[in-house]
């Protein structure tokens, strides 16, 4: 059977936190809202409008969204880099003739721009999905596994009935990821290729 493995993007495959925080802080400043960048860190991985509405009045949400997406291309993406093990994880899946799928809360065009910047050769991208809607995308594409750093990622995997792998490269620890449904939790993706060899040999 074809192997399809999905990944979240931010703080799972790539270290994008600084770029997101600086871009969003500036977007908020331009609509008259001042925050400390660190206030945004726990919100990385949530849908963009959820984050914006936590700080910005409703009548400025659309403007802040537009400004952020413009700024992110020039302020956020350039500093983004692959997390440890990301390149090896993608290569391992391709070595098993599998498909690498990225399902992210980020808009698809931004996901593709990030992946191009960091040089990760994924096969398919779905944007603007979170939690159960990630699960719908995983189900539609016949995914076997989903890997993410956020409890919402584990919820998505569970709702799709796929194997859920948590990584603690984000702001959530192993306990939070397991409570959300992770089958296994890694500190990073460096052990993923070894896990994959076992999974392909004896998938559960």
N, C-alpha and C positions, 0 to 999 in steps of 0.2 A: 504494500500500500504506500502511496506517496506520503512523505513526511512534511508537515507544515508546522513551523514553530513561530509563534508570535512574540513580539517584544513591545513593551512600552518604550518610549523614547527618552524623555527627560529624566535624568538621574538613574536610569536603567542602562541604556546604551551610551549616553553622552553626559558629560559634566557641563550643564548649561545654566547652572544656578546664577552665577555672577551676571551673565548676559541678560537673563530674564529680569533679575532684580534691578539692574541699572536701567534697562529699557523701560520697565514699568514705573520705576520711581520718577523718571523724567516725563513719561506720559502723564502721570498723575499731577506732577508739578505744573504741566501745561494746562491742566483743567482746574488748577487752583487747590489741589490737595497735596499736602506735605506729609510724607511718612518716612520712617527709617527703612532702608532696604531689607534689613533682617526680618521685618514684619512679614515679608512676602515668602520667606523660605518655607514655612510649614504649608504654604498653599500651592507650592509647585506640584503639578499633576492634576489639580482641579480644573474644571472647565474655566476658560478665560473669563466669561461673564460673571461666574460665581466669585472669582477673586476680585474683579473690578467692583462689583456691587458691595463687597465688604468694606470698601473705602470711599467710593465715589457716589455722589447723589445720582439718583436714577436718571435725571434729565441730562446728565453728562456722560452716561455709560457708553453710548454709541460713539461719542467723540473720543473718549479715552481709548476705546477699543481700536478705532481707526488709527489714532496717533501711535499707540503701542505697536500695532502690526507694522507700521511704517518704520518706526525706530528700531524694532527688533532686527530687521534686515541689515541695518548698518551698525548698530550698537551691540546687539545680542549674539548674532551668529558668529562673528569673527573670533570671539574668544572661546567658543565651544570646542571641546575636544572629546575623543572617545574615552570612556571609562576603562579601567584595567580589565582585560579579558574580552572586551567587546569585539574587537577584530577577530580574535581567535574563536569566539563563539560563532560568529557568522561564517567563518571559514570552515569550522567543524560541521555545521549544518550542510553547507554546500558539498563538503567531502562525502557526506552521506546521501548526496543527490536530493537534498531536501530544499524546501522553499522557506525563505526568511520573510516574515510578514511583520510590519510595524503598525500597531494600532495605538493611536495617541489622542489625547484631548486637544492637541494643537491642530490648527488648520492644516490641511494636507499640503498646501504649497509651502508652508514654513517647514513642515516635516521633511519634505523633499530637499529644500534648500539646506537644512542642517545636515542631512545625510550626505549630500554632495560635498559640503564643506569639509566634513570629517572623513570622507572617503569610505563610507560603509556601503558595500554593494548589496543592498536588500532587493528583494524581488517584488514586493507588493506593499502598498501603503494605504492605510485608512485613517482619515483625520476626523476631528471633532466628535470623538466617542469617549465615554466615561462610564465606569462600572458596568451596569447591565447592558448598556449600548455597545460597550466593547465586546461583551459576550456575544451579542448578536452578530457583530462583524466576524468574530472568531468562528462562530457556527456557520455563517454563510460561506466562509472560505475553507471549511473543513480542517481547522487547526487541531493539532494534537496536544499542544503545550502552549502556555502563555507565561511570560516572564515579566515581572514588574517590581517596582520599589514601593508601591502605594497600596494600602488596603483596598482601594477601589479597583486596582488591577486584579487582586485576588477574587474580589466579588465578580468581576467580569469573567475570569477563568471558570469559576464555579458555576456561574449562570449558563456558560456554554458547555459545561460538562467535560472540560479539558484539564489536563494536569497543570497544577498551579505552582510556579516557582517564584519565591520571593527573594529579593536581594536587598541588603541593608545599606545600599549606596545612597539612599535618600534620607529622609528625616524620620523614618519609621523603623522601629527595632524588630527583632525576630518575633517577639511575643505578639506585637500588633499584627504582623503579617500572618502568623499562624492563626490567630483568633479570627482573622478575616477569611481564612480558608486555604492558606498555603500548604501544599503537600510537603515541601522541603524549602529551607531557607539557606541561602549562601551569603557570605559577607561581600562577595563580588562575583564577577563572571569567570574568574580564572579557573575554577573547577568545572565549569559547565561542559567543556569538551569531554572530560572523563565521565561525567554523569550521562552525557548523550550517548557515548559508546555503550554504556550499560542499558540505557533506555531502549536503544534501537535493537540491542541484542535480546532484551526481555522486557518489552513495553508493558506497563501496568495501567 
